[in-house]
Every structure is written in structure tokens, then in C-alpha cells.
Amino acid sequence: MNKTVELLGDKAEYLLSHTCKTIDKSTLHLPSPHTVEEVWAASDRNIPTLNSLQRLLGHGRLGGTGYVSILPVDQGIEHTAGASFAPNPIYFDPENIVRLAIEGGCNGVASTLGVLGAVARRYAHKIPFVVKINHNELLTYPNSYDQVLFGSVEQAWEMGAVAVGATIYFGSAESRRQLTEIAAAFERAHDLGMATILWCYLRNNAFKKDGVDYHNAADLTGQADHLGATIGADIVKQKLPTCNGGFRAIGFGKTDDKMYTELASDHPIDLCRYQVANSYMGRVGLINSGGESHGASDLADAVATAVINKRAGGMGLISGRKAFQRPMNEGIELLHAIQDVYLDPSITIA
């Protein structure tokens, strides 16, 4: 706890002492060593899928806690490989990506079909693979922001993956095609016994208004999580909310005053709890993304995000650029610092 307090600095009291007075923690399905049997065993998931979920939850430094720390490296496609790996060119080699996840104590490594396929026979049995099956590539000119399939569920299964991952750009013109496409892919993944993780991201220029970026609004991201849970995601990945009131600011959708008064406040833990609530009250685990690298503040930022996620009732963190855009030993240190938050029993649910 002392190291966490030191890293949080003047945010320590604000984040570690907060008591949530919106959605009570007693109503949540919280991560635990018994998550699979207490949450998923009663669902329609088949036994091989339960085995895959248990393997993911049972691996790494957080194995057996119900929490997950996942290393995601799909930025070679999403943000161009040069821009992503220029700070640390060793990660052009897929083996180093997997090594970072293993030595960093992660539950699993999430990457592209090509990256994980390149080293599958050497590593698929050593750390759970999460194969990302769709991507947005930036070589089309002018840029077209659309998630399209790069690989099949069957290819992920054949390389021994425990899960498939996918992104839907909710709010975009192509979102309904993506939604039906990925819903079918997730159904097939469950048929084959793999778990499913959905990147529930928002994408629409209209979601920025009057200088505020509502792509990170709790009400909009919460609804994206809810849609992800509805199409069969076992885990949803979401950006940490930084504001609220997106529906009303933009002027669409349906709202209730209680969404902004009784169910949320301005505190980041309460905003994140609203995301957890939309993920079937935590039945579908919420993992927050680590975000882009800002250099010297990355370690403190990552720990703060982990504290917010854990105290809100989330399932863990999926942090990539903050870990791989620095020397490997520093990346390992950062991943361990994140995991230490979830291993610390004194950091409780708010």
C-alpha cells in the first residue's frame, strides 16, 4: 500500500478513502477466486468455455484472485507499427511481445492473428492467448475508421487461443454491421469453447461538443458496455470515464434524471461503477484500458486507473502502450505495479 500511496501522491486520499453512495457494492457481482462457478456456471456457456475462462483467470500473478491483467498489443495495425514500436523496436518481433506478457506476470496476451500465430507453437501453452480478430487499419487514404475482420474464430481456436477479442465502434455509421458480425463470431467462439472479450469503443465526431470529448462519458460508454454484454461478451474493455452527460449534451438517446444523480456522481470511481452496473452488475467483467503513453507519469497514471477500476468493482486492467513503449524491465515494473493494486487486500471496494 505504501508504494501505491506514494505513486498516487495528492490523489491518494481522494481515491483510496472514497465511499460510493450511488450504486451499492452489495448489489454487484465482484471478482473473486470463485467467479467462474458463482457467475458463469449458471449461464449458457458450455464447459469448454468455462475451462477457458478459468485458465485465463488462473494464470499469472493475479491467478486465482478473479482479477486480470492483460497485455494488449494490436497497435501495429491500429496505430501503425512504426509509430507504435519506434520507442522500442524490439517489439516488431512478436516473441518479445509474448515475453513481456509472461515476465510481466500477465493473465494473458492479446494481439493480432499474425503476431500470436508467429509464435503459437512455442508459447500458446505457456500463457493464454487472446486473438484479436478485427481491426481498423490506417493505410487506406483518406483514412476510413472501420473495424473489419482480419482473421477467423477457427484460426484462433486452431492456434490454441483461450479467447477471441474484437472491437465495435459504437456510434459509427458501420456499427450495426460490426455488431451483427461480432455477435456471430462470439457465438462461434463459444461453440468452440473460447471466451470472448469486446473492446466497446465509441467512434463518432459528433460525440465531441463544446470542447468536451464525450467518447469517455459514463452514460455513453456504459451503454456501449451494455450492448457488448448483450451480444455475448464475457469481458468488456472500456476506456475509463472522464465525464458524464453525453446523451444530453449531444441530444440523442433516452435518459432518466437518476442516471446523473442517484446512479453516478462526478467522482471517477462512481463513474466507473456506472460502467460496471451496465455490464450486468459485474456479471460481465469490466476491464479498463491503460491508454496512451505520456512518459514520466505513466506509472502513476496506470496505478490510479487500477485503483479506480478495482474500487469501482471492475475486473482488471488491459494496459499496452504504457508497458511496451519503454525498456522491457520498466514495462515489467509497470505491469507489476498494476497487479499489486489488485493483490493488496487493503485496497477495498468503495
Secondary structure, 3 states (H helix, E strand, C coil): CHHHHHHHHHHHHHHHCCCCCCCCHHHCCCCCCCHHHHHHCCCCCCHHHHHHHHHHHCCCCCCCCCCEEEEEECHHHHCCHHHHHCCCHHHHCHHHHHHHHHHCCCCEEEEEHHHHHHCHHHHCCCCCEEEECEECCCCCCCCCCCCEECCCHHHHHHCCCCEEEEEEEECCCCHHHHHHHHHHHHHHHHHCCCEEEEEEEECCHHHEECCEEHHHEHHHHHHHHHHHHHCCCCEEEECCCCECCHHHHHCCCCCCHHHCCCCCCCCHHHHHHHHHHHCHHHCCEEEEECCCCCCCCHHHHHHHHHHHHHHHCCCEEECCHHHHCCCHHHHHHHHHHHHHHHHCCCCCCC
